């Protein structure tokens, strides 16, 4: 149960600079105890960083009947190649930072607005994972995501 085929890869990084603001896509970000620099999170905690599985984005698109880009889902990191559900309750190295996956991330209340009718349900159980920050660091697109 603790083994994984390979490390995952960071495919996309997004920052939400303010509540209801458009998500800004960046190539790299600094991860602090309170979350990514430039993101709206004001304090550390179990939702400091949000991650979503890249492989779930096409599933969400199919369930809501439209094209979906990561910014619409309002998560910080899109990761491919690693089953994030299998990492629940575990520590993962993301770039030079270390995160602890605390649990599932419920769909954002804006999913109906962003994805249309049924958008919230399209994201249910595909909405990603929340994490707290154990060690600050830097993450960039292409960085490995490794369970520790």
N, CA, C and O atoms as a GROMACS GRO file, in nm:
protein
  592
    1UNK      N    1   0.082  -0.121   0.000
    1UNK     CA    2   0.000   0.000   0.000
    1UNK      C    3   0.086   0.127   0.000
    1UNK      O    4   0.039   0.232  -0.044
    2UNK      N    5   0.208   0.119   0.047
    2UNK     CA    6   0.292   0.238   0.056
    2UNK      C    7   0.374   0.262  -0.071
    2UNK      O    8   0.435   0.367  -0.086
    3UNK      N    9   0.374   0.165  -0.162
    3UNK     CA   10   0.456   0.179  -0.283
    3UNK      C   11   0.378   0.249  -0.393
    3UNK      O   12   0.257   0.235  -0.405
    4UNK      N   13   0.453   0.324  -0.474
    4UNK     CA   14   0.395   0.392  -0.589
    4UNK      C   15   0.480   0.360  -0.710
    4UNK      O   16   0.601   0.339  -0.697
    5UNK      N   17   0.420   0.356  -0.825
    5UNK     CA   18   0.490   0.323  -0.949
    5UNK      C   19   0.604   0.420  -0.976
    5UNK      O   20   0.714   0.379  -1.013
    6UNK      N   21   0.577   0.547  -0.959
    6UNK     CA   22   0.677   0.651  -0.988
    6UNK      C   23   0.636   0.779  -0.917
    6UNK      O   24   0.525   0.790  -0.864
    7UNK      N   25   0.725   0.873  -0.916
    7UNK     CA   26   0.693   1.006  -0.862
    7UNK      C   27   0.594   1.074  -0.956
    7UNK      O   28   0.589   1.045  -1.076
    8UNK      N   29   0.516   1.165  -0.900
    8UNK     CA   30   0.429   1.248  -0.982
    8UNK      C   31   0.505   1.370  -1.031
    8UNK      O   32   0.623   1.388  -0.999
    9UNK      N   33   0.438   1.453  -1.109
    9UNK     CA   34   0.498   1.572  -1.166
    9UNK      C   35   0.401   1.689  -1.153
    9UNK      O   36   0.282   1.674  -1.178
   10UNK      N   37   0.452   1.805  -1.114
   10UNK     CA   38   0.370   1.927  -1.110
   10UNK      C   39   0.350   1.974  -1.253
   10UNK      O   40   0.446   2.002  -1.324
   11UNK      N   41   0.223   1.983  -1.295
   11UNK     CA   42   0.190   2.023  -1.433
   11UNK      C   43   0.140   2.167  -1.444
   11UNK      O   44   0.145   2.227  -1.552
   12UNK      N   45   0.090   2.223  -1.332
   12UNK     CA   46   0.031   2.358  -1.337
   12UNK      C   47   0.031   2.414  -1.196
   12UNK      O   48   0.014   2.340  -1.099
   13UNK      N   49   0.051   2.545  -1.184
   13UNK     CA   50   0.049   2.615  -1.055
   13UNK      C   51  -0.043   2.735  -1.070
   13UNK      O   52  -0.030   2.812  -1.165
   14UNK      N   53  -0.136   2.750  -0.975
   14UNK     CA   54  -0.229   2.863  -0.980
   14UNK      C   55  -0.238   2.935  -0.847
   14UNK      O   56  -0.232   2.874  -0.741
   15UNK      N   57  -0.252   3.066  -0.855
   15UNK     CA   58  -0.266   3.151  -0.737
   15UNK      C   59  -0.400   3.224  -0.744
   15UNK      O   60  -0.439   3.274  -0.849
   16UNK      N   61  -0.469   3.228  -0.632
   16UNK     CA   62  -0.594   3.303  -0.621
   16UNK      C   63  -0.564   3.426  -0.537
   16UNK      O   64  -0.565   3.418  -0.414
   17UNK      N   65  -0.535   3.540  -0.600
   17UNK     CA   66  -0.488   3.657  -0.526
   17UNK      C   67  -0.591   3.718  -0.430
   17UNK      O   68  -0.553   3.785  -0.334
   18UNK      N   69  -0.718   3.696  -0.456
   18UNK     CA   70  -0.824   3.750  -0.369
   18UNK      C   71  -0.948   3.666  -0.388
   18UNK      O   72  -0.962   3.593  -0.487
   19UNK      N   73  -1.039   3.677  -0.293
   19UNK     CA   74  -1.166   3.605  -0.304
   19UNK      C   75  -1.237   3.648  -0.432
   19UNK      O   76  -1.251   3.767  -0.459
   20UNK      N   77  -1.281   3.549  -0.509
   20UNK     CA   78  -1.352   3.570  -0.636
   20UNK      C   79  -1.265   3.629  -0.746
   20UNK      O   80  -1.316   3.658  -0.854
   21UNK      N   81  -1.136   3.647  -0.723
   21UNK     CA   82  -1.047   3.697  -0.828
   21UNK      C   83  -1.014   3.585  -0.926
   21UNK      O   84  -1.022   3.467  -0.892
   22UNK      N   85  -0.979   3.623  -1.048
   22UNK     CA   86  -0.936   3.525  -1.147
   22UNK      C   87  -0.810   3.456  -1.097
   22UNK      O   88  -0.725   3.519  -1.034
   23UNK      N   89  -0.796   3.328  -1.125
   23UNK     CA   90  -0.677   3.252  -1.088
   23UNK      C   91  -0.564   3.289  -1.184
   23UNK      O   92  -0.583   3.298  -1.305
   24UNK      N   93  -0.446   3.311  -1.127
   24UNK     CA   94  -0.328   3.347  -1.204
   24UNK      C   95  -0.238   3.224  -1.216
   24UNK      O   96  -0.201   3.164  -1.116
   25UNK      N   97  -0.204   3.188  -1.338
   25UNK     CA   98  -0.115   3.075  -1.363
   25UNK      C   99   0.030   3.124  -1.359
   25UNK      O  100   0.064   3.225  -1.420
   26UNK      N  101   0.115   3.050  -1.286
   26UNK     CA  102   0.256   3.087  -1.274
   26UNK      C  103   0.343   2.963  -1.300
   26UNK      O  104   0.295   2.850  -1.293
   27UNK      N  105   0.470   2.986  -1.331
   27UNK     CA  106   0.563   2.876  -1.357
   27UNK      C  107   0.629   2.824  -1.230
   27UNK      O  108   0.674   2.709  -1.225
   28UNK      N  109   0.635   2.909  -1.126
   28UNK     CA  110   0.694   2.868  -0.998
   28UNK      C  111   0.636   2.952  -0.887
   28UNK      O  112   0.587   3.062  -0.910
   29UNK      N  113   0.642   2.898  -0.766
   29UNK     CA  114   0.590   2.971  -0.650
   29UNK      C  115   0.665   2.927  -0.525
   29UNK      O  116   0.717   2.816  -0.517
   30UNK      N  117   0.668   3.016  -0.429
   30UNK     CA  118   0.725   2.984  -0.299
   30UNK      C  119   0.612   2.936  -0.209
   30UNK      O  120   0.507   3.001  -0.198
   31UNK      N  121   0.634   2.822  -0.144
   31UNK     CA  122   0.535   2.768  -0.052
   31UNK      C  123   0.577   2.803   0.089
   31UNK      O  124   0.684   2.763   0.135
   32UNK      N  125   0.494   2.878   0.157
   32UNK     CA  126   0.517   2.917   0.296
   32UNK      C  127   0.419   2.839   0.385
   32UNK      O  128   0.333   2.766   0.334
   33UNK      N  129   0.432   2.854   0.516
   33UNK     CA  130   0.344   2.783   0.610
   33UNK      C  131   0.196   2.815   0.584
   33UNK      O  132   0.111   2.730   0.606
   34UNK      N  133   0.166   2.935   0.538
   34UNK     CA  134   0.028   2.976   0.515
   34UNK      C  135  -0.020   2.943   0.374
   34UNK      O  136  -0.137   2.964   0.342
   35UNK      N  137   0.069   2.890   0.289
   35UNK     CA  138   0.032   2.856   0.152
   35UNK      C  139   0.127   2.919   0.053
   35UNK      O  140   0.237   2.960   0.090
   36UNK      N  141   0.086   2.926  -0.072
   36UNK     CA  142   0.171   2.981  -0.176
   36UNK      C  143   0.174   3.134  -0.168
   36UNK      O  144   0.070   3.197  -0.150
   37UNK      N  145   0.294   3.191  -0.181
   37UNK     CA  146   0.305   3.337  -0.188
   37UNK      C  147   0.219   3.388  -0.302
   37UNK      O  148   0.227   3.337  -0.414
   38UNK      N  149   0.137   3.488  -0.274
   38UNK     CA  150   0.049   3.544  -0.375
   38UNK      C  151  -0.090   3.483  -0.375
   38UNK      O  152  -0.179   3.532  -0.445
   39UNK      N  153  -0.109   3.376  -0.297
   39UNK     CA  154  -0.241   3.316  -0.285
   39UNK      C  155  -0.315   3.385  -0.171
   39UNK      O  156  -0.253   3.453  -0.090
   40UNK      N  157  -0.443   3.369  -0.163
   40UNK     CA  158  -0.524   3.445  -0.068
   40UNK      C  159  -0.528   3.389   0.073
   40UNK      O  160  -0.582   3.455   0.162
   41UNK      N  161  -0.472   3.272   0.098
   41UNK     CA  162  -0.481   3.213   0.233
   41UNK      C  163  -0.409   3.300   0.336
   41UNK      O  164  -0.290   3.328   0.320
   42UNK      N  165  -0.478   3.341   0.441
   42UNK     CA  166  -0.418   3.432   0.540
   42UNK      C  167  -0.341   3.363   0.652
   42UNK      O  168  -0.267   3.429   0.724
   43UNK      N  169  -0.356   3.232   0.668
   43UNK     CA  170  -0.290   3.167   0.782
   43UNK      C  171  -0.263   3.020   0.751
   43UNK      O  172  -0.323   2.963   0.661
   44UNK      N  173  -0.171   2.961   0.827
   44UNK     CA  174  -0.142   2.819   0.806
   44UNK      C  175  -0.261   2.732   0.847
   44UNK      O  176  -0.350   2.778   0.919
   45UNK      N  177  -0.261   2.610   0.801
   45UNK     CA  178  -0.368   2.519   0.839
   45UNK      C  179  -0.379   2.405   0.742
   45UNK      O  180  -0.297   2.390   0.652
   46UNK      N  181  -0.483   2.325   0.760
   46UNK     CA  182  -0.497   2.203   0.681
   46UNK      C  183  -0.534   2.230   0.535
   46UNK      O  184  -0.529   2.138   0.454
   47UNK      N  185  -0.572   2.353   0.500
   47UNK     CA  186  -0.605   2.389   0.362
   47UNK      C  187  -0.507   2.491   0.306
   47UNK      O  188  -0.542   2.567   0.216
   48UNK      N  189  -0.384   2.494   0.356
   48UNK     CA  190  -0.287   2.593   0.311
   48UNK      C  191  -0.257   2.579   0.161
   48UNK      O  192  -0.238   2.679   0.092
   49UNK      N  193  -0.253   2.456   0.112
   49UNK     CA  194  -0.226   2.429  -0.029
   49UNK      C  195  -0.331   2.328  -0.077
   49UNK      O  196  -0.367   2.234  -0.006
   50UNK      N  197  -0.379   2.349  -0.200
   50UNK     CA  198  -0.473   2.254  -0.259
   50UNK      C  199  -0.411   2.193  -0.384
   50UNK      O  200  -0.346   2.262  -0.462
   51UNK      N  201  -0.432   2.063  -0.400
   51UNK     CA  202  -0.377   1.989  -0.513
   51UNK      C  203  -0.490   1.913  -0.582
   51UNK      O  204  -0.586   1.872  -0.517
   52UNK      N  205  -0.477   1.895  -0.711
   52UNK     CA  206  -0.573   1.814  -0.785
   52UNK      C  207  -0.498   1.726  -0.883
   52UNK      O  208  -0.393   1.764  -0.935
   53UNK      N  209  -0.552   1.611  -0.906
   53UNK     CA  210  -0.494   1.512  -0.996
   53UNK      C  211  -0.522   1.553  -1.141
   53UNK      O  212  -0.638   1.572  -1.178
   54UNK      N  213  -0.418   1.565  -1.222
   54UNK     CA  214  -0.435   1.602  -1.363
   54UNK      C  215  -0.527   1.505  -1.436
   54UNK      O  216  -0.603   1.544  -1.524
   55UNK      N  217  -0.519   1.378  -1.399
   55UNK     CA  218  -0.600   1.276  -1.464
   55UNK      C  219  -0.749   1.293  -1.437
   55UNK      O  220  -0.831   1.235  -1.508
   56UNK      N  221  -0.785   1.372  -1.336
   56UNK     CA  222  -0.926   1.394  -1.305
   56UNK      C  223  -0.986   1.510  -1.384
   56UNK      O  224  -1.108   1.521  -1.394
   57UNK      N  225  -0.903   1.596  -1.439
   57UNK     CA  226  -0.955   1.712  -1.513
   57UNK      C  227  -1.039   1.667  -1.633
   57UNK      O  228  -1.147   1.722  -1.652
   58UNK      N  229  -0.994   1.570  -1.715
   58UNK     CA  230  -1.081   1.525  -1.825
   58UNK      C  231  -1.210   1.457  -1.777
   58UNK      O  232  -1.312   1.464  -1.844
   59UNK      N  233  -1.205   1.393  -1.662
   59UNK     CA  234  -1.326   1.332  -1.605
   59UNK      C  235  -1.426   1.441  -1.570
   59UNK      O  236  -1.544   1.430  -1.602
   60UNK      N  237  -1.379   1.546  -1.504
   60UNK     CA  238  -1.466   1.659  -1.469
   60UNK      C  239  -1.524   1.720  -1.597
   60UNK      O  240  -1.643   1.752  -1.602
   61UNK      N  241  -1.441   1.736  -1.699
   61UNK     CA  242  -1.488   1.792  -1.826
   61UNK      C  243  -1.599   1.705  -1.886
   61UNK      O  244  -1.700   1.757  -1.934
   62UNK      N  245  -1.580   1.574  -1.882
   62UNK     CA  246  -1.682   1.484  -1.937
   62UNK      C  247  -1.811   1.490  -1.856
   62UNK      O  248  -1.920   1.484  -1.913
   63UNK      N  249  -1.799   1.503  -1.724
   63UNK     CA  250  -1.918   1.506  -1.638
   63UNK      C  251  -1.996   1.636  -1.647
   63UNK      O  252  -2.116   1.639  -1.620
   64UNK      N  253  -1.928   1.745  -1.686
   64UNK     CA  254  -2.003   1.871  -1.698
   64UNK      C  255  -2.026   1.911  -1.845
   64UNK      O  256  -2.090   2.012  -1.873
   65UNK      N  257  -1.972   1.831  -1.937
   65UNK     CA  258  -2.001   1.854  -2.078
   65UNK      C  259  -1.938   1.977  -2.138
   65UNK      O  260  -1.998   2.042  -2.224
   66UNK      N  261  -1.819   2.011  -2.094
   66UNK     CA  262  -1.750   2.128  -2.150
   66UNK      C  263  -1.600   2.115  -2.129
   66UNK      O  264  -1.555   2.030  -2.052
   67UNK      N  265  -1.524   2.197  -2.198
   67UNK     CA  266  -1.380   2.200  -2.176
   67UNK      C  267  -1.351   2.256  -2.038
   67UNK      O  268  -1.419   2.349  -1.994
   68UNK      N  269  -1.252   2.201  -1.971
   68UNK     CA  270  -1.215   2.247  -1.838
   68UNK      C  271  -1.064   2.270  -1.836
   68UNK      O  272  -0.985   2.183  -1.873
   69UNK      N  273  -1.025   2.389  -1.792
   69UNK     CA  274  -0.884   2.420  -1.771
   69UNK      C  275  -0.862   2.430  -1.620
   69UNK      O  276  -0.955   2.462  -1.547
   70UNK      N  277  -0.739   2.404  -1.573
   70UNK     CA  278  -0.714   2.402  -1.429
   70UNK      C  279  -0.759   2.528  -1.354
   70UNK      O  280  -0.806   2.518  -1.241
   71UNK      N  281  -0.745   2.645  -1.415
   71UNK     CA  282  -0.781   2.769  -1.345
   71UNK      C  283  -0.927   2.769  -1.302
   71UNK      O  284  -0.961   2.828  -1.200
   72UNK      N  285  -1.015   2.704  -1.378
   72UNK     CA  286  -1.157   2.700  -1.343
   72UNK      C  287  -1.181   2.625  -1.213
   72UNK      O  288  -1.279   2.651  -1.143
   73UNK      N  289  -1.092   2.531  -1.180
   73UNK     CA  290  -1.112   2.445  -1.062
   73UNK      C  291  -1.059   2.508  -0.934
   73UNK      O  292  -1.086   2.458  -0.825
   74UNK      N  293  -0.983   2.617  -0.945
   74UNK     CA  294  -0.940   2.699  -0.831
   74UNK      C  295  -0.853   2.624  -0.730
   74UNK      O  296  -0.863   2.646  -0.610
   75UNK      N  297  -0.769   2.534  -0.780
   75UNK     CA  298  -0.673   2.464  -0.695
   75UNK      C  299  -0.536   2.524  -0.720
   75UNK      O  300  -0.515   2.592  -0.820
   76UNK      N  301  -0.441   2.500  -0.627
   76UNK     CA  302  -0.306   2.555  -0.641
   76UNK      C  303  -0.217   2.474  -0.734
   76UNK      O  304  -0.148   2.530  -0.819
   77UNK      N  305  -0.218   2.342  -0.718
   77UNK     CA  306  -0.126   2.258  -0.793
   77UNK      C  307  -0.201   2.148  -0.867
   77UNK      O  308  -0.289   2.084  -0.810
   78UNK      N  309  -0.165   2.126  -0.992
   78UNK     CA  310  -0.214   2.013  -1.069
   78UNK      C  311  -0.098   1.915  -1.082
   78UNK      O  312   0.010   1.951  -1.129
   79UNK      N  313  -0.122   1.791  -1.038
   79UNK     CA  314  -0.018   1.688  -1.033
   79UNK      C  315  -0.060   1.570  -1.120
   79UNK      O  316  -0.174   1.525  -1.113
   80UNK      N  317   0.033   1.520  -1.202
   80UNK     CA  318   0.003   1.400  -1.281
   80UNK      C  319   0.096   1.286  -1.240
   80UNK      O  320   0.204   1.308  -1.185
   81UNK      N  321   0.051   1.164  -1.267
   81UNK     CA  322   0.136   1.047  -1.250
   81UNK      C  323   0.145   0.990  -1.110
   81UNK      O  324   0.217   0.892  -1.090
   82UNK      N  325   0.075   1.046  -1.014
   82UNK     CA  326   0.076   0.995  -0.877
   82UNK      C  327  -0.067   0.999  -0.825
   82UNK      O  328  -0.133   1.103  -0.834
   83UNK      N  329  -0.114   0.888  -0.772
   83UNK     CA  330  -0.249   0.882  -0.718
   83UNK      C  331  -0.251   0.955  -0.583
   83UNK      O  332  -0.208   0.901  -0.482
   84UNK      N  333  -0.300   1.078  -0.584
   84UNK     CA  334  -0.302   1.159  -0.461
   84UNK      C  335  -0.390   1.096  -0.354
   84UNK      O  336  -0.362   1.113  -0.235
   85UNK      N  337  -0.496   1.026  -0.392
   85UNK     CA  338  -0.582   0.961  -0.293
   85UNK      C  339  -0.504   0.859  -0.211
   85UNK      O  340  -0.532   0.839  -0.093
   86UNK      N  341  -0.406   0.796  -0.272
   86UNK     CA  342  -0.323   0.698  -0.202
   86UNK      C  343  -0.225   0.764  -0.106
   86UNK      O  344  -0.160   0.697  -0.026
   87UNK      N  345  -0.214   0.896  -0.115
   87UNK     CA  346  -0.122   0.971  -0.028
   87UNK      C  347  -0.194   1.040   0.088
   87UNK      O  348  -0.130   1.111   0.166
   88UNK      N  349  -0.325   1.021   0.100
   88UNK     CA  350  -0.400   1.084   0.209
   88UNK      C  351  -0.337   1.048   0.344
   88UNK      O  352  -0.309   0.931   0.372
   89UNK      N  353  -0.314   1.150   0.426
   89UNK     CA  354  -0.256   1.130   0.558
   89UNK      C  355  -0.106   1.110   0.556
   89UNK      O  356  -0.045   1.080   0.659
   90UNK      N  357  -0.045   1.128   0.439
   90UNK     CA  358   0.099   1.109   0.426
   90UNK      C  359   0.166   1.241   0.391
   90UNK      O  360   0.102   1.339   0.352
   91UNK      N  361   0.298   1.241   0.408
   91UNK     CA  362   0.380   1.356   0.369
   91UNK      C  363   0.428   1.335   0.227
   91UNK      O  364   0.461   1.223   0.187
   92UNK      N  365   0.432   1.444   0.150
   92UNK     CA  366   0.483   1.439   0.014
   92UNK      C  367   0.579   1.555  -0.009
   92UNK      O  368   0.554   1.667   0.036
   93UNK      N  369   0.688   1.527  -0.078
   93UNK     CA  370   0.780   1.632  -0.120
   93UNK      C  371   0.729   1.687  -0.251
   93UNK      O  372   0.702   1.612  -0.345
   94UNK      N  373   0.715   1.820  -0.256
   94UNK     CA  374   0.669   1.889  -0.377
   94UNK      C  375   0.773   1.997  -0.404
   94UNK      O  376   0.779   2.097  -0.332
   95UNK      N  377   0.853   1.978  -0.508
   95UNK     CA  378   0.966   2.068  -0.526
   95UNK      C  379   1.056   2.055  -0.404
   95UNK      O  380   1.094   1.944  -0.366
   96UNK      N  381   1.090   2.168  -0.342
   96UNK     CA  382   1.173   2.164  -0.221
   96UNK      C  383   1.090   2.175  -0.094
   96UNK      O  384   1.146   2.180   0.015
   97UNK      N  385   0.959   2.178  -0.106
   97UNK     CA  386   0.869   2.187   0.010
   97UNK      C  387   0.822   2.047   0.050
   97UNK      O  388   0.833   1.952  -0.026
   98UNK      N  389   0.770   2.037   0.172
   98UNK     CA  390   0.708   1.913   0.218
   98UNK      C  391   0.567   1.947   0.265
   98UNK      O  392   0.548   2.035   0.349
   99UNK      N  393   0.469   1.875   0.209
   99UNK     CA  394   0.330   1.894   0.245
   99UNK      C  395   0.278   1.767   0.312
   99UNK      O  396   0.332   1.658   0.293
  100UNK      N  397   0.172   1.783   0.391
  100UNK     CA  398   0.101   1.669   0.451
  100UNK      C  399  -0.041   1.674   0.397
  100UNK      O  400  -0.114   1.769   0.423
  101UNK      N  401  -0.081   1.571   0.323
  101UNK     CA  402  -0.216   1.567   0.266
  101UNK      C  403  -0.316   1.537   0.377
  101UNK      O  404  -0.317   1.428   0.433
  102UNK      N  405  -0.400   1.636   0.406
  102UNK     CA  406  -0.490   1.628   0.521
  102UNK      C  407  -0.624   1.567   0.488
  102UNK      O  408  -0.689   1.510   0.576
  103UNK      N  409  -0.669   1.576   0.364
  103UNK     CA  410  -0.798   1.518   0.328
  103UNK      C  411  -0.851   1.574   0.198
  103UNK      O  412  -0.790   1.663   0.138
  104UNK      N  413  -0.965   1.522   0.155
  104UNK     CA  414  -1.025   1.568   0.029
  104UNK      C  415  -1.062   1.716   0.034
  104UNK      O  416  -1.094   1.771   0.139
  105UNK      N  417  -1.056   1.777  -0.081
  105UNK     CA  418  -1.092   1.918  -0.096
  105UNK      C  419  -1.230   1.922  -0.162
  105UNK      O  420  -1.246   1.883  -0.278
  106UNK      N  421  -1.327   1.968  -0.089
  106UNK     CA  422  -1.464   1.976  -0.142
  106UNK      C  423  -1.467   2.073  -0.260
  106UNK      O  424  -1.386   2.166  -0.266
  107UNK      N  425  -1.559   2.054  -0.352
  107UNK     CA  426  -1.570   2.147  -0.465
  107UNK      C  427  -1.592   2.290  -0.416
  107UNK      O  428  -1.662   2.313  -0.318
  108UNK      N  429  -1.534   2.382  -0.485
  108UNK     CA  430  -1.552   2.524  -0.457
  108UNK      C  431  -1.698   2.561  -0.483
  108UNK      O  432  -1.760   2.509  -0.575
  109UNK      N  433  -1.750   2.651  -0.403
  109UNK     CA  434  -1.890   2.693  -0.418
  109UNK      C  435  -1.914   2.761  -0.553
  109UNK      O  436  -2.029   2.780  -0.593
  110UNK      N  437  -1.808   2.797  -0.623
  110UNK     CA  438  -1.821   2.866  -0.751
  110UNK      C  439  -1.830   2.771  -0.870
  110UNK      O  440  -1.836   2.817  -0.984
  111UNK      N  441  -1.832   2.640  -0.847
  111UNK     CA  442  -1.830   2.546  -0.958
  111UNK      C  443  -1.953   2.556  -1.049
  111UNK      O  444  -1.941   2.538  -1.170
  112UNK      N  445  -2.068   2.583  -0.993
  112UNK     CA  446  -2.187   2.601  -1.078
  112UNK      C  447  -2.168   2.722  -1.169
  112UNK      O  448  -2.206   2.719  -1.286
  113UNK      N  449  -2.110   2.827  -1.116
  113UNK     CA  450  -2.085   2.949  -1.193
  113UNK      C  451  -1.977   2.924  -1.298
  113UNK      O  452  -1.990   2.967  -1.413
  114UNK      N  453  -1.869   2.855  -1.259
  114UNK     CA  454  -1.755   2.836  -1.348
  114UNK      C  455  -1.780   2.730  -1.455
  114UNK      O  456  -1.736   2.745  -1.569
  115UNK      N  457  -1.852   2.623  -1.418
  115UNK     CA  458  -1.869   2.509  -1.508
  115UNK      C  459  -2.010   2.492  -1.562
  115UNK      O  460  -2.034   2.409  -1.650
  116UNK      N  461  -2.103   2.570  -1.509
  116UNK     CA  462  -2.241   2.559  -1.554
  116UNK      C  463  -2.321   2.466  -1.464
  116UNK      O  464  -2.268   2.411  -1.368
  117UNK      N  465  -2.449   2.449  -1.496
  117UNK     CA  466  -2.536   2.363  -1.414
  117UNK      C  467  -2.476   2.223  -1.400
  117UNK      O  468  -2.437   2.161  -1.499
  118UNK      N  469  -2.470   2.175  -1.276
  118UNK     CA  470  -2.412   2.044  -1.249
  118UNK      C  471  -2.263   2.048  -1.227
  118UNK      O  472  -2.201   1.944  -1.202
  119UNK      N  473  -2.204   2.165  -1.234
  119UNK     CA  474  -2.059   2.178  -1.216
  119UNK      C  475  -2.011   2.131  -1.080
  119UNK      O  476  -1.907   2.067  -1.070
  120UNK      N  477  -2.088   2.162  -0.976
  120UNK     CA  478  -2.050   2.119  -0.841
  120UNK      C  479  -2.044   1.966  -0.834
  120UNK      O  480  -1.947   1.910  -0.782
  121UNK      N  481  -2.145   1.900  -0.886
  121UNK     CA  482  -2.149   1.753  -0.882
  121UNK      C  483  -2.044   1.691  -0.974
  121UNK      O  484  -1.997   1.581  -0.946
  122UNK      N  485  -2.007   1.759  -1.080
  122UNK     CA  486  -1.902   1.707  -1.169
  122UNK      C  487  -1.768   1.700  -1.096
  122UNK      O  488  -1.685   1.614  -1.124
  123UNK      N  489  -1.747   1.792  -1.002
  123UNK     CA  490  -1.620   1.799  -0.929
  123UNK      C  491  -1.620   1.709  -0.804
  123UNK      O  492  -1.514   1.675  -0.753
  124UNK      N  493  -1.738   1.672  -0.755
  124UNK     CA  494  -1.745   1.589  -0.634
  124UNK      C  495  -1.662   1.461  -0.651
  124UNK      O  496  -1.674   1.391  -0.752
  125UNK      N  497  -1.580   1.433  -0.552
  125UNK     CA  498  -1.490   1.318  -0.549
  125UNK      C  499  -1.378   1.326  -0.653
  125UNK      O  500  -1.302   1.231  -0.670
  126UNK      N  501  -1.369   1.438  -0.722
  126UNK     CA  502  -1.259   1.463  -0.816
  126UNK      C  503  -1.195   1.598  -0.786
  126UNK      O  504  -1.113   1.645  -0.864
  127UNK      N  505  -1.232   1.660  -0.674
  127UNK     CA  506  -1.193   1.797  -0.644
  127UNK      C  507  -1.055   1.816  -0.587
  127UNK      O  508  -1.012   1.929  -0.565
  128UNK      N  509  -0.984   1.708  -0.562
  128UNK     CA  510  -0.847   1.719  -0.516
  128UNK      C  511  -0.830   1.703  -0.366
  128UNK      O  512  -0.917   1.648  -0.298
  129UNK      N  513  -0.718   1.752  -0.317
  129UNK     CA  514  -0.674   1.728  -0.180
  129UNK      C  515  -0.623   1.856  -0.117
  129UNK      O  516  -0.565   1.942  -0.184
  130UNK      N  517  -0.645   1.866   0.012
  130UNK     CA  518  -0.593   1.977   0.091
  130UNK      C  519  -0.464   1.932   0.160
  130UNK      O  520  -0.446   1.813   0.187
  131UNK      N  521  -0.377   2.027   0.186
  131UNK     CA  522  -0.251   1.994   0.252
  131UNK      C  523  -0.207   2.107   0.342
  131UNK      O  524  -0.232   2.224   0.315
  132UNK      N  525  -0.140   2.069   0.451
  132UNK     CA  526  -0.072   2.167   0.534
  132UNK      C  527   0.077   2.162   0.497
  132UNK      O  528   0.124   2.064   0.439
  133UNK      N  529   0.148   2.267   0.532
  133UNK     CA  530   0.289   2.279   0.495
  133UNK      C  531   0.375   2.238   0.614
  133UNK      O  532   0.366   2.298   0.721
  134UNK      N  533   0.458   2.136   0.595
  134UNK     CA  534   0.550   2.092   0.699
  134UNK      C  535   0.687   2.158   0.684
  134UNK      O  536   0.754   2.185   0.784
  135UNK      N  537   0.727   2.183   0.560
  135UNK     CA  538   0.855   2.249   0.533
  135UNK      C  539   0.836   2.342   0.414
  135UNK      O  540   0.790   2.300   0.308
  136UNK      N  541   0.873   2.467   0.432
  136UNK     CA  542   0.860   2.565   0.325
  136UNK      C  543   0.960   2.534   0.214
  136UNK      O  544   1.061   2.469   0.237
  137UNK      N  545   0.930   2.582   0.094
  137UNK     CA  546   1.020   2.560  -0.020
  137UNK      C  547   0.966   2.624  -0.145
  137UNK      O  548   0.876   2.708  -0.141
  138UNK      N  549   1.021   2.584  -0.256
  138UNK     CA  550   0.982   2.638  -0.387
  138UNK      C  551   0.932   2.523  -0.472
  138UNK      O  552   0.986   2.413  -0.469
  139UNK      N  553   0.826   2.550  -0.550
  139UNK     CA  554   0.772   2.452  -0.643
  139UNK      C  555   0.770   2.516  -0.781
  139UNK      O  556   0.739   2.634  -0.796
  140UNK      N  557   0.802   2.435  -0.883
  140UNK     CA  558   0.799   2.482  -1.021
  140UNK      C  559   0.735   2.375  -1.108
  140UNK      O  560   0.734   2.257  -1.074
  141UNK      N  561   0.682   2.418  -1.221
  141UNK     CA  562   0.626   2.323  -1.316
  141UNK      C  563   0.737   2.226  -1.355
  141UNK      O  564   0.849   2.267  -1.386
  142UNK      N  565   0.704   2.098  -1.354
  142UNK     CA  566   0.801   1.994  -1.388
  142UNK      C  567   0.867   1.931  -1.267
  142UNK      O  568   0.935   1.829  -1.281
  143UNK      N  569   0.849   1.991  -1.148
  143UNK     CA  570   0.907   1.934  -1.027
  143UNK      C  571   0.840   1.801  -0.992
  143UNK      O  572   0.723   1.777  -1.023
  144UNK      N  573   0.918   1.715  -0.926
  144UNK     CA  574   0.866   1.587  -0.881
  144UNK      C  575   0.778   1.605  -0.758
  144UNK      O  576   0.795   1.698  -0.679
  145UNK      N  577   0.682   1.513  -0.745
  145UNK     CA  578   0.596   1.502  -0.626
  145UNK      C  579   0.615   1.359  -0.576
  145UNK      O  580   0.571   1.264  -0.641
  146UNK      N  581   0.681   1.345  -0.460
  146UNK     CA  582   0.718   1.213  -0.409
  146UNK      C  583   0.663   1.189  -0.270
  146UNK      O  584   0.682   1.272  -0.181
  147UNK      N  585   0.595   1.078  -0.249
  147UNK     CA  586   0.554   1.041  -0.113
  147UNK      C  587   0.678   1.015  -0.029
  147UNK      O  588   0.777   0.960  -0.078
  148UNK      N  589   0.674   1.055   0.097
  148UNK     CA  590   0.789   1.034   0.186
  148UNK      C  591   0.760   0.919   0.282
  148UNK      O  592   0.845   0.886   0.365
   0.00000   0.00000   0.00000
